[in-house]
């Protein structure tokens, strides 16, 4: 009888344990661990990606209208004068740009060596120049360049630069100097205006000489 009672008790206990296991509430999932700043979370296959914020559309870039009448105003003797002319015309110009034009070039160029400490030193240098195969040189004996060496005078800068390069390649410290005074640079205001603009009237307002025709494609 005792054995039968034990068997019945074990059966009841097993049935009770099975009933508790089947009816117990499902455990809550543990929250995922926090990720370090800047590290993206892995996304499983089939998992929906979080909605990304829609970037704001950039503001439309303003494009000024293309000019229909283009011309050059000037010449002005300085950049400041050209800027003043531009400011005088203000909104009447749709596009504009300043342009520098070189003034009159020098009348010639000479290649020289700086004056030496004494006439004897200049003569010794001249002897070395001749021994190196160069001709057309002269020791200057008076004036501001006394004890210097003149190594040639040329009308074009290209010819003078070739002579200078040859002497420098031979180990002589020659230099190039312009002969005569070069004129200053001049400035022009290249401008474009709307259809119907009067370039002559704009030139008078800008204190410019008569306007010069200009292709609008030249305006950047």
Kinemage of the C-alpha trace (Angstrom):
@kinemage 1
@onewidth
@group {chain A} dominant
@subgroup {mainchain}
@vectorlist {calphas} color= white
{ca unk a 1} P 0.000 0.000 0.000
{ca unk a 2} L 2.822 2.412 0.813
{ca unk a 3} L 4.455 1.927 -2.568
{ca unk a 4} L 1.157 2.538 -4.391
{ca unk a 5} L 0.605 5.757 -2.406
{ca unk a 6} L 4.090 7.009 -3.338
{ca unk a 7} L 3.455 6.319 -7.009
{ca unk a 8} L 0.173 8.232 -6.914
{ca unk a 9} L 1.915 11.147 -5.156
{ca unk a 10} L 4.656 11.317 -7.812
{ca unk a 11} L 2.066 11.288 -10.597
{ca unk a 12} L 0.155 14.165 -8.974
{ca unk a 13} L 3.352 16.185 -8.505
{ca unk a 14} L 4.377 15.712 -12.157
{ca unk a 15} L 0.939 16.705 -13.383
{ca unk a 16} L 1.044 19.836 -11.223
{ca unk a 17} L 4.530 20.779 -12.480
{ca unk a 18} L 3.449 20.247 -16.103
{ca unk a 19} L 0.337 22.400 -15.613
{ca unk a 20} L 2.422 25.240 -14.071
{ca unk a 21} L 4.952 25.106 -16.932
{ca unk a 22} L 2.223 25.304 -19.583
{ca unk a 23} L 0.293 28.128 -17.928
{ca unk a 24} L 3.210 30.353 -16.720
{ca unk a 25} L 3.560 33.851 -18.415
{ca unk a 26} L 6.245 34.287 -21.102
{ca unk a 27} L 9.410 35.997 -19.784
{ca unk a 28} L 10.031 39.593 -20.884
{ca unk a 29} L 12.990 39.971 -23.299
{ca unk a 30} L 16.032 41.718 -21.916
{ca unk a 31} L 16.728 45.185 -23.451
{ca unk a 32} L 19.720 45.246 -25.824
{ca unk a 33} L 22.931 46.667 -24.364
{ca unk a 34} L 23.640 50.343 -25.033
{ca unk a 35} L 26.060 50.928 -27.918
{ca unk a 36} L 28.991 53.383 -27.733
{ca unk a 37} L 28.493 56.780 -29.308
{ca unk a 38} L 29.014 56.717 -33.079
{ca unk a 39} L 28.635 52.922 -33.472
{ca unk a 40} L 25.759 51.832 -35.740
{ca unk a 41} L 23.468 48.958 -34.671
{ca unk a 42} L 23.583 45.786 -36.764
{ca unk a 43} L 20.410 45.183 -38.753
{ca unk a 44} L 19.094 41.646 -39.172
{ca unk a 45} L 17.937 40.313 -42.533
{ca unk a 46} L 14.255 41.140 -42.938
{ca unk a 47} L 14.306 43.741 -40.186
{ca unk a 48} L 12.856 47.091 -41.230
{ca unk a 49} L 15.361 49.914 -41.197
{ca unk a 50} L 14.478 52.979 -39.106
{ca unk a 51} L 13.107 55.843 -41.093
{ca unk a 52} L 15.831 58.338 -41.969
{ca unk a 53} L 15.040 62.070 -41.717
{ca unk a 54} L 14.379 63.682 -45.050
{ca unk a 55} L 17.036 66.375 -45.695
{ca unk a 56} L 15.766 69.832 -46.318
{ca unk a 57} L 15.977 70.840 -49.937
{ca unk a 58} L 18.697 73.467 -50.534
{ca unk a 59} L 17.646 76.962 -51.436
{ca unk a 60} L 17.563 77.641 -55.135
{ca unk a 61} L 20.703 79.408 -56.415
{ca unk a 62} L 20.002 82.819 -57.859
{ca unk a 63} L 21.269 83.171 -61.428
{ca unk a 64} L 21.393 86.770 -62.676
{ca unk a 65} L 19.943 87.404 -66.136
{ca unk a 66} L 22.363 87.346 -69.043
{ca unk a 67} L 23.342 90.800 -70.325
{ca unk a 68} L 22.227 91.845 -73.785
{ca unk a 69} L 24.585 94.833 -74.257
{ca unk a 70} L 28.289 94.527 -73.376
{ca unk a 71} L 31.048 97.139 -73.514
{ca unk a 72} L 34.350 98.248 -71.944
{ca unk a 73} L 34.747 101.521 -70.046
{ca unk a 74} L 38.069 103.261 -69.462
{ca unk a 75} L 40.938 103.441 -69.510
{ca unk a 76} L 41.360 104.317 -65.842
{ca unk a 77} L 44.743 105.129 -64.357
{ca unk a 78} L 44.234 102.986 -61.230
{ca unk a 79} L 42.198 100.078 -59.955
{ca unk a 80} L 40.529 102.375 -57.423
{ca unk a 81} L 39.283 104.619 -60.255
{ca unk a 82} L 37.831 101.615 -62.096
{ca unk a 83} L 36.053 100.470 -58.908
{ca unk a 84} L 34.653 103.981 -58.438
{ca unk a 85} L 33.254 103.865 -61.978
{ca unk a 86} L 31.621 100.518 -61.261
{ca unk a 87} L 30.053 101.875 -58.071
{ca unk a 88} L 28.707 104.896 -59.990
{ca unk a 89} L 26.736 102.589 -62.313
{ca unk a 90} L 25.473 100.300 -59.552
{ca unk a 91} L 22.486 98.138 -60.450
{ca unk a 92} L 22.566 99.212 -64.112
{ca unk a 93} L 25.267 96.573 -64.638
{ca unk a 94} L 24.158 92.949 -64.747
{ca unk a 95} L 27.740 91.672 -64.901
{ca unk a 96} L 31.147 93.296 -64.683
{ca unk a 97} L 34.839 92.562 -64.258
{ca unk a 98} L 37.998 94.632 -63.912
{ca unk a 99} L 40.831 94.147 -66.398
{ca unk a 100} L 44.408 95.381 -66.089
{ca unk a 101} L 46.289 96.320 -69.264
{ca unk a 102} L 50.075 96.793 -69.162
{ca unk a 103} L 51.297 100.277 -69.965
{ca unk a 104} L 53.898 101.198 -72.546
{ca unk a 105} L 56.905 98.872 -72.422
{ca unk a 106} L 60.526 99.935 -71.909
{ca unk a 107} L 62.525 101.052 -74.937
{ca unk a 108} L 65.107 98.305 -74.425
{ca unk a 109} L 66.900 96.020 -71.975
{ca unk a 110} L 70.492 95.671 -70.875
{ca unk a 111} L 72.367 92.859 -69.170
{ca unk a 112} L 74.867 94.033 -66.549
{ca unk a 113} L 76.911 92.944 -63.566
{ca unk a 114} L 76.770 95.036 -60.408
{ca unk a 115} L 79.749 97.335 -59.694
{ca unk a 116} L 82.721 95.625 -58.046
{ca unk a 117} L 84.641 97.008 -55.079
{ca unk a 118} L 87.465 98.247 -57.304
{ca unk a 119} L 88.447 98.673 -60.924
{ca unk a 120} L 90.993 95.877 -60.609
{ca unk a 121} L 88.331 93.430 -59.381
{ca unk a 122} L 86.016 94.428 -62.251
{ca unk a 123} L 88.827 93.895 -64.781
{ca unk a 124} L 89.595 90.458 -63.320
{ca unk a 125} L 85.933 89.475 -63.661
{ca unk a 126} L 85.876 90.731 -67.245
{ca unk a 127} L 88.931 88.572 -68.000
{ca unk a 128} L 87.094 85.499 -66.691
{ca unk a 129} L 84.058 86.355 -68.844
{ca unk a 130} L 86.250 86.549 -71.942
{ca unk a 131} L 88.025 83.300 -71.042
{ca unk a 132} L 84.615 81.593 -70.779
{ca unk a 133} L 83.962 82.391 -74.451
{ca unk a 134} L 81.713 85.450 -74.092
{ca unk a 135} L 82.185 88.635 -76.071
{ca unk a 136} L 80.399 92.018 -76.208
{ca unk a 137} L 81.207 93.149 -72.664
{ca unk a 138} L 82.686 96.352 -71.277
{ca unk a 139} L 83.975 97.501 -67.887
{ca unk a 140} L 82.161 100.715 -66.909
{ca unk a 141} L 84.669 103.314 -65.660
{ca unk a 142} L 82.463 106.252 -64.629
{ca unk a 143} L 78.987 107.187 -63.446
{ca unk a 144} L 76.669 105.370 -61.055
{ca unk a 145} L 77.659 102.002 -62.540
{ca unk a 146} L 81.439 102.582 -62.329
{ca unk a 147} L 83.352 99.283 -61.922
{ca unk a 148} L 80.324 97.398 -63.193
{ca unk a 149} L 80.314 95.354 -66.406
{ca unk a 150} L 77.958 95.972 -69.319
{ca unk a 151} L 77.163 92.684 -71.067
{ca unk a 152} L 74.939 93.810 -73.930
{ca unk a 153} L 71.906 95.934 -74.764
{ca unk a 154} L 68.860 94.585 -76.591
{ca unk a 155} L 65.610 95.920 -77.976
{ca unk a 156} L 63.552 92.838 -77.098
{ca unk a 157} L 63.236 91.298 -73.666
{ca unk a 158} L 63.486 87.767 -75.116
{ca unk a 159} L 66.964 88.449 -76.538
{ca unk a 160} L 68.095 89.987 -73.258
{ca unk a 161} L 66.788 87.025 -71.286
{ca unk a 162} L 68.637 84.573 -73.545
{ca unk a 163} L 71.891 86.465 -72.960
{ca unk a 164} L 71.216 86.524 -69.203
{ca unk a 165} L 70.554 82.770 -69.118
{ca unk a 166} L 73.807 82.030 -70.964
{ca unk a 167} L 75.864 84.112 -68.524
{ca unk a 168} L 74.172 82.628 -65.476
{ca unk a 169} L 74.792 79.130 -66.820
{ca unk a 170} L 78.485 80.103 -67.071
{ca unk a 171} L 78.525 80.995 -63.375
{ca unk a 172} L 78.283 84.805 -63.649
{ca unk a 173} L 75.801 86.752 -61.519
{ca unk a 174} L 74.405 89.003 -64.218
{ca unk a 175} L 71.055 90.791 -64.087
{ca unk a 176} L 68.567 92.299 -66.525
{ca unk a 177} L 67.582 95.983 -66.384
{ca unk a 178} L 64.990 97.863 -68.472
{ca unk a 179} L 66.229 100.870 -70.411
{ca unk a 180} L 63.842 103.822 -70.480
{ca unk a 181} L 60.781 104.258 -68.339
{ca unk a 182} L 57.853 101.875 -68.697
{ca unk a 183} L 54.389 103.407 -68.553
{ca unk a 184} L 51.951 102.579 -65.717
{ca unk a 185} L 49.257 99.946 -66.054
{ca unk a 186} L 45.788 100.997 -67.163
{ca unk a 187} L 42.464 99.546 -65.955
{ca unk a 188} L 39.256 98.773 -67.846
{ca unk a 189} L 35.753 98.008 -66.622
{ca unk a 190} L 34.206 95.276 -68.776
{ca unk a 191} L 30.460 95.414 -68.224
{ca unk a 192} L 27.147 94.017 -69.398
{ca unk a 193} L 23.727 95.651 -69.174
{ca unk a 194} L 20.124 94.835 -70.017
{ca unk a 195} L 18.473 95.288 -73.401
{ca unk a 196} L 17.945 98.953 -74.227
{ca unk a 197} L 20.829 100.264 -72.099
{ca unk a 198} L 22.758 103.243 -73.502
{ca unk a 199} L 26.510 102.530 -73.161
{ca unk a 200} L 27.409 106.155 -74.021
{ca unk a 201} L 25.243 107.493 -71.200
{ca unk a 202} L 26.709 104.952 -68.792
{ca unk a 203} L 30.221 105.960 -69.845
{ca unk a 204} L 29.498 109.610 -69.034
{ca unk a 205} L 28.208 108.658 -65.601
{ca unk a 206} L 31.356 106.626 -64.991
{ca unk a 207} L 33.677 109.473 -66.114
{ca unk a 208} L 34.975 107.221 -68.886
{ca unk a 209} L 35.983 107.781 -72.461
{ca unk a 210} L 33.704 106.488 -75.210
{ca unk a 211} L 32.663 102.866 -74.550
{ca unk a 212} L 34.381 100.131 -76.540
{ca unk a 213} L 32.261 97.249 -77.949
{ca unk a 214} L 32.731 93.939 -76.124
{ca unk a 215} L 31.502 90.404 -76.800
{ca unk a 216} L 29.279 89.304 -73.919
{ca unk a 217} L 30.985 85.902 -73.939
{ca unk a 218} L 34.110 87.659 -72.630
{ca unk a 219} L 32.345 88.309 -69.304
{ca unk a 220} L 32.900 85.452 -66.846
